[in-house]
Amino acid sequence: MIRRPPRSTQSRSSAASDVYKRQVIHRTTIGGQAAARFAQLVEAKTAGEIKLRIYYCAELGTQAEQLEALVEGPIHLYVDEPLCFERYAELCGPVFLPYFFADREQYHRFLQSSIAQEWIWQKLLDRGIRVLNPASNWECGSFEILFSTQPLFSPSDLAGRKFRAYPSRAAVGLRQALGAQAVVVEWSQVYHAFRSKQIDTFLVPAAYFLSTQVYEVARYATLLWSGYTLNLTIAISEREYSTLPPHVQKILVEAAREAGEYCTALAQERTATDLERLTQEFGVPVIHPDQQAWRAGFSAAIESICTEGLLPEQLYRQLKAL
């Protein structure tokens, strides 16, 4: 919600001052700090004209409810991985699955490609969502952790596991193709779902695993080193963005870029340390498996669900050839 000084006390020239805008970000060690830096930069660069008020995780509802609020206006900015936009741009489902791209370089080529522009960024804009940093530099580490109640050494060990998924045709399809039972659970409910045995397997990117506290209820962790994890994007309501003067629009983009540099540096500094804490401080053994086996297993599963109807085959081949 935009909060302005009472009309009786503000002049026409000061009407744009002291504006508060809602920003949503998951409560994560790295993403949360980067969002705070973004808010600081925006306030400093606008000399206090724009202030961002940060709300964490499920404080403003489920992910779907928050995105709907972004489109409608009550939420002005939303920070998350781009896979959250699948509801508005279907391509987000498959391309943001783990291991879809060969490495970080190919992932970044995709973010800046005409395919991403046409199939994701423009579709989001058509639905009222503008992404401030489509070629996002908010990098969040190079690995993911697969928490489980049983040791997982290879993709075949996923057979029959109650593998947490998010609301996504692609995410559910991938888990089923790997032989697991896909159980859809909201991010904010993962800890409770694991503890209550609703799920027994949970995949989480490097930047987030400590904040979930799942290490308290999981017995094992398997390190999956894909070479990249999804960067964070900052989405703004197009309705809200269009009301801002050009200099503020420019500042938001600049602040997003600078906060991304901070996020990347923080991720490089923290994720390796956090991984050490998992074993040394929390006593969870970390399995270091054959990484090529996991890449091959996930890649084969992704190809099967894509070529069986999730993506046009020609588009799938174009994406893999980037």
Secondary structure in CASP SS format (residue, H / E / C, confidence):
PFRMAT SS
TARGET T0000
AUTHOR 0000-0000-0000
METHOD secondary structure of the structure
MODEL  1
M C 1.00
I C 1.00
R E 1.00
R C 1.00
P C 1.00
P C 1.00
R H 1.00
S H 1.00
T H 1.00
Q C 1.00
S C 1.00
R C 1.00
S C 1.00
S C 1.00
A C 1.00
A C 1.00
S C 1.00
D C 1.00
V E 1.00
Y E 1.00
K E 1.00
R E 1.00
Q E 1.00
V E 1.00
I E 1.00
H C 1.00
R C 1.00
T C 1.00
T H 1.00
I H 1.00
G H 1.00
G H 1.00
Q H 1.00
A H 1.00
A H 1.00
A H 1.00
R H 1.00
F H 1.00
A H 1.00
Q H 1.00
L H 1.00
V H 1.00
E H 1.00
A H 1.00
K H 1.00
T C 1.00
A C 1.00
G C 1.00
E C 1.00
I E 1.00
K E 1.00
L E 1.00
R E 1.00
I E 1.00
Y E 1.00
Y E 1.00
C H 1.00
A H 1.00
E H 1.00
L H 1.00
G C 1.00
T C 1.00
Q H 1.00
A H 1.00
E H 1.00
Q H 1.00
L H 1.00
E H 1.00
A H 1.00
L H 1.00
V H 1.00
E H 1.00
G C 1.00
P C 1.00
I C 1.00
H C 1.00
L E 1.00
Y E 1.00
V E 1.00
D E 1.00
E C 1.00
P H 1.00
L H 1.00
C H 1.00
F H 1.00
E H 1.00
R H 1.00
Y C 1.00
A C 1.00
E C 1.00
L C 1.00
C H 1.00
G H 1.00
P H 1.00
V H 1.00
F C 1.00
L C 1.00
P C 1.00
Y C 1.00
F C 1.00
F C 1.00
A C 1.00
D C 1.00
R H 1.00
E H 1.00
Q H 1.00
Y H 1.00
H H 1.00
R H 1.00
F H 1.00
L H 1.00
Q C 1.00
S C 1.00
S H 1.00
I H 1.00
A H 1.00
Q H 1.00
E H 1.00
W H 1.00
I H 1.00
W H 1.00
Q H 1.00
K H 1.00
L H 1.00
L H 1.00
D H 1.00
R C 1.00
G C 1.00
I E 1.00
R E 1.00
V E 1.00
L C 1.00
N C 1.00
P C 1.00
A C 1.00
S C 1.00
N C 1.00
W E 1.00
E C 1.00
C C 1.00
G C 1.00
S C 1.00
F E 1.00
E E 1.00
I E 1.00
L E 1.00
F E 1.00
S E 1.00
T C 1.00
Q C 1.00
P C 1.00
L C 1.00
F C 1.00
S C 1.00
P H 1.00
S H 1.00
D H 1.00
L H 1.00
A C 1.00
G C 1.00
R C 1.00
K E 1.00
F E 1.00
R E 1.00
A E 1.00
Y C 1.00
P C 1.00
S C 1.00
R H 1.00
A H 1.00
A H 1.00
V H 1.00
G H 1.00
L H 1.00
R H 1.00
Q H 1.00
A H 1.00
L C 1.00
G C 1.00
A C 1.00
Q E 1.00
A E 1.00
V E 1.00
V E 1.00
V C 1.00
E C 1.00
W H 1.00
S H 1.00
Q H 1.00
V H 1.00
Y H 1.00
H H 1.00
A H 1.00
F H 1.00
R H 1.00
S C 1.00
K C 1.00
Q C 1.00
I C 1.00
D C 1.00
T E 1.00
F E 1.00
L E 1.00
V E 1.00
P E 1.00
A C 1.00
A C 1.00
Y C 1.00
F H 1.00
L H 1.00
S H 1.00
T H 1.00
Q C 1.00
V H 1.00
Y H 1.00
E H 1.00
V C 1.00
A C 1.00
R C 1.00
Y E 1.00
A E 1.00
T E 1.00
L E 1.00
L E 1.00
W E 1.00
S C 1.00
G C 1.00
Y C 1.00
T C 1.00
L C 1.00
N C 1.00
L E 1.00
T E 1.00
I E 1.00
A E 1.00
I E 1.00
S E 1.00
E H 1.00
R H 1.00
E H 1.00
Y H 1.00
S C 1.00
T C 1.00
L C 1.00
P C 1.00
P H 1.00
H H 1.00
V H 1.00
Q H 1.00
K H 1.00
I H 1.00
L H 1.00
V H 1.00
E H 1.00
A H 1.00
A H 1.00
R H 1.00
E H 1.00
A H 1.00
G H 1.00
E H 1.00
Y H 1.00
C H 1.00
T H 1.00
A H 1.00
L H 1.00
A H 1.00
Q H 1.00
E H 1.00
R H 1.00
T H 1.00
A H 1.00
T H 1.00
D H 1.00
L H 1.00
E H 1.00
R H 1.00
L H 1.00
T H 1.00
Q H 1.00
E C 1.00
F C 1.00
G C 1.00
V C 1.00
P C 1.00
V E 1.00
I E 1.00
H C 1.00
P C 1.00
D C 1.00
Q H 1.00
Q H 1.00
A H 1.00
W H 1.00
R H 1.00
A H 1.00
G H 1.00
F H 1.00
S H 1.00
A H 1.00
A H 1.00
I H 1.00
E H 1.00
S H 1.00
I H 1.00
C H 1.00
T H 1.00
E H 1.00
G H 1.00
L H 1.00
L C 1.00
P C 1.00
E H 1.00
Q H 1.00
L H 1.00
Y H 1.00
R H 1.00
Q H 1.00
L H 1.00
K H 1.00
A C 1.00
L C 1.00
END
